[in-house]
Amino acid sequence: MSSAARSFVTLAVIAMLAFVLGGCASGPAPGPPPGEAVGESPEAAAPSRAGPLEPGPAPAFSFDTLDGETISLADLEGRPIVLNFWSSSCPYCAALAPHLETLNQEHQEQGLQVLGVAGRDSEQALRDKAEALNLTYPIGMSPEAVAAYGVRGIPMTFFIDREGNIVSSVLGSRELPDLEAEVQKIL
């Protein structure tokens, strides 16, 4: 194999690994410039963070679900929350969603609330994907929440305890036992 071909193959492998290990991109670029929310123009953007939040107080959020309900962090006070940022077109999000649904079903009696939030997507695409995956947890859109949580890649999942603190977060899809371990930290 020629030196140029080896270089090309090496670059292709590095690019593929970066994509696989980093989850789906939240947009065509790695992320919007600071101060610009995903899917919005700079003029309409909420302040953005440089990257995903570390453990500490969870930023307030509010969004309208596909069922027409408004959900906010304040409404869920005292409940553990799994806040998943996703997109209907992300294959890693689709792989993760059934595990989140399992957590939602298995821990409802303990007060767990799983939420799916998209930054930019069509409502119909979200609805179609949620129905195809048989998701029952609330799903909606909030570019403001994406910006507030510093989401730069998806799926990005935050685990928030009963006191409203982010305990941990994970980027990318995970298997159910790994997610269960994170949920146990917030129950």
Backbone torsions as a table, in degrees:
resi	resn	phi	psi	omega
1	MET	NA	137.0	-178.5
2	SER	-71.0	162.7	179.6
3	SER	-62.6	-38.8	179.5
4	ALA	-66.6	-40.2	179.0
5	ALA	-66.1	-41.4	177.4
6	ARG	-61.8	-42.0	179.0
7	SER	-62.6	-42.4	178.9
8	PHE	-63.2	-45.8	179.9
9	VAL	-62.6	-42.7	178.9
10	THR	-60.8	-46.3	179.0
11	LEU	-63.8	-39.4	179.0
12	ALA	-64.1	-42.2	178.8
13	VAL	-64.8	-43.2	178.6
14	ILE	-62.0	-43.6	179.3
15	ALA	-63.2	-42.0	179.9
16	MET	-65.2	-43.0	178.5
17	LEU	-62.9	-41.2	179.1
18	ALA	-62.0	-40.5	179.2
19	PHE	-67.3	-46.8	-177.0
20	VAL	-65.9	-45.5	-176.7
21	LEU	-75.9	-23.4	-176.9
22	GLY	-97.1	-0.7	-177.3
23	GLY	80.2	-174.3	178.2
24	CYS	-77.0	148.2	175.8
25	ALA	-73.7	148.9	179.8
26	SER	-81.3	-3.3	178.3
27	GLY	-171.2	-171.9	-178.3
28	PRO	-67.1	-24.7	177.2
29	ALA	-108.7	168.0	-179.5
30	PRO	-57.7	-24.9	178.2
31	GLY	172.2	162.0	-179.3
32	PRO	-73.1	160.7	176.7
33	PRO	-62.1	155.6	177.8
34	PRO	-53.0	136.9	-179.6
35	GLY	92.3	-7.6	-179.4
36	GLU	-114.2	122.2	179.1
37	ALA	-74.6	150.1	179.1
38	VAL	-60.4	128.8	175.1
39	GLY	82.2	7.4	179.8
40	GLU	-125.3	160.3	174.9
41	SER	-78.0	158.4	179.9
42	PRO	-58.1	-32.3	-178.8
43	GLU	-67.3	-30.9	-176.1
44	ALA	-100.5	4.1	-171.6
45	ALA	-78.9	145.6	170.0
46	ALA	-84.1	159.0	177.2
47	PRO	-57.0	141.9	-177.8
48	SER	-116.4	157.4	176.6
49	ARG	-97.8	164.4	-179.3
50	ALA	-73.2	-21.6	-179.0
51	GLY	-174.9	-176.4	-177.6
52	PRO	-56.9	147.9	-178.9
53	LEU	-70.5	149.0	174.2
54	GLU	-91.4	170.2	175.9
55	PRO	-53.3	141.0	-178.2
56	GLY	149.4	-170.0	-178.2
57	PRO	-58.3	132.5	178.3
58	ALA	-77.0	134.4	175.8
59	PRO	-64.1	147.4	175.8
60	ALA	-63.3	146.6	174.6
61	PHE	-147.5	160.2	176.3
62	SER	-153.1	140.2	176.3
63	PHE	-154.8	156.0	175.5
64	ASP	-92.6	130.3	-180.0
65	THR	-80.3	169.6	176.9
66	LEU	-64.9	-20.2	178.2
67	ASP	-89.2	4.0	177.5
68	GLY	85.7	7.2	178.7
69	GLU	-90.1	146.2	173.6
70	THR	-101.1	130.1	179.7
71	ILE	-121.8	136.3	175.9
72	SER	-133.9	161.4	176.9
73	LEU	-58.9	-39.9	-179.9
74	ALA	-61.1	-35.8	178.5
75	ASP	-64.8	-24.3	-174.4
76	LEU	-102.5	15.1	-179.8
77	GLU	-52.3	132.8	179.5
78	GLY	87.7	-1.4	179.7
79	ARG	-113.0	142.6	172.1
80	PRO	-74.1	143.5	-173.3
81	ILE	-129.7	136.1	167.8
82	VAL	-109.4	110.3	-176.3
83	LEU	-106.2	108.8	-175.7
84	ASN	-109.1	124.1	174.4
85	PHE	-96.2	130.1	-171.1
86	TRP	-152.5	179.9	176.0
87	SER	-145.9	150.0	179.6
88	SER	-67.2	-20.3	-176.9
89	SER	-98.3	2.3	-175.8
90	CYS	-92.5	116.6	-179.5
91	PRO	-65.3	-31.6	178.8
92	TYR	-70.7	-33.9	176.1
93	CYS	-65.1	-42.1	179.2
94	ALA	-65.3	-33.7	177.8
95	ALA	-71.6	-33.1	-178.4
96	LEU	-79.4	-35.6	-172.8
97	ALA	-54.1	-43.6	178.7
98	PRO	-62.5	-32.6	176.2
99	HIS	-67.2	-39.2	177.8
100	LEU	-65.6	-38.4	177.6
101	GLU	-63.1	-40.8	177.2
102	THR	-60.9	-45.7	177.6
103	LEU	-60.5	-42.6	179.5
104	ASN	-58.7	-46.2	-178.4
105	GLN	-69.8	-43.7	-174.6
106	GLU	-72.8	-24.1	-174.5
107	HIS	-118.2	14.6	178.0
108	GLN	-58.3	-42.1	-178.0
109	GLU	-65.5	-20.3	177.2
110	GLN	-91.7	4.7	176.2
111	GLY	90.5	0.5	-177.4
112	LEU	-60.7	136.7	175.3
113	GLN	-122.8	115.4	174.0
114	VAL	-93.7	136.4	179.1
115	LEU	-131.6	138.9	175.0
116	GLY	-113.7	122.4	-176.9
117	VAL	-126.1	128.0	175.4
118	ALA	-104.1	148.0	177.8
119	GLY	-87.0	-39.5	177.6
120	ARG	-154.1	127.5	-176.7
121	ASP	-174.7	163.1	172.3
122	SER	-86.6	147.0	179.3
123	GLU	-59.2	-39.6	-179.2
124	GLN	-66.4	-40.3	178.5
125	ALA	-63.9	-41.4	176.5
126	LEU	-62.6	-46.4	-179.5
127	ARG	-60.1	-46.1	-179.6
128	ASP	-62.1	-43.4	-178.9
129	LYS	-68.4	-41.7	178.7
130	ALA	-61.8	-41.3	178.1
131	GLU	-67.3	-41.6	-179.8
132	ALA	-63.6	-32.8	-179.3
133	LEU	-92.8	0.4	-178.8
134	ASN	57.0	45.0	-179.4
135	LEU	-86.2	134.2	179.9
136	THR	-112.3	-11.6	179.6
137	TYR	-76.5	156.8	-177.2
138	PRO	-62.9	137.0	-179.4
139	ILE	-132.9	140.3	177.8
140	GLY	-164.6	-166.6	179.9
141	MET	-125.5	143.0	174.9
142	SER	-160.0	92.2	174.4
143	PRO	-58.6	-29.3	179.4
144	GLU	-65.7	-41.3	178.4
145	ALA	-67.0	-39.6	177.3
146	VAL	-56.6	-46.4	180.0
147	ALA	-67.3	-44.7	-177.2
148	ALA	-62.6	-33.1	-178.8
149	TYR	-92.6	0.3	176.4
150	GLY	66.4	31.8	-176.9
151	VAL	-73.2	124.5	179.1
152	ARG	-118.8	-12.9	178.1
153	GLY	-149.0	156.7	-178.8
154	ILE	-132.0	156.1	-4.4
155	PRO	-71.6	141.7	176.6
156	MET	-126.2	124.6	-174.0
157	THR	-124.6	129.8	178.4
158	PHE	-110.7	140.7	178.1
159	PHE	-112.1	114.1	-172.8
160	ILE	-113.7	128.6	-176.9
161	ASP	-81.5	179.1	-176.3
162	ARG	-64.2	-20.2	179.6
163	GLU	-90.9	2.2	178.2
164	GLY	83.8	24.7	179.3
165	ASN	-108.5	138.0	172.9
166	ILE	-71.7	121.8	179.0
167	VAL	-94.0	-38.8	179.6
168	SER	-160.6	169.8	175.5
169	SER	-149.9	154.6	177.0
170	VAL	-136.0	140.8	175.4
171	LEU	-105.1	131.4	178.0
172	GLY	97.0	176.2	179.4
173	SER	-80.0	148.8	178.7
174	ARG	-136.4	159.8	175.8
175	GLU	-80.7	158.8	-176.0
176	LEU	-55.3	-45.0	-179.5
177	PRO	-59.4	-36.3	178.0
178	ASP	-66.7	-41.9	178.7
179	LEU	-67.1	-40.1	178.6
180	GLU	-59.8	-40.7	178.7
181	ALA	-61.7	-38.4	178.8
182	GLU	-70.0	-40.7	179.3
183	VAL	-62.7	-39.2	-179.3
184	GLN	-60.5	-26.6	178.6
185	LYS	-70.2	-22.8	-175.6
186	ILE	-109.2	-7.3	-179.2
187	LEU	-75.1	NA	NA
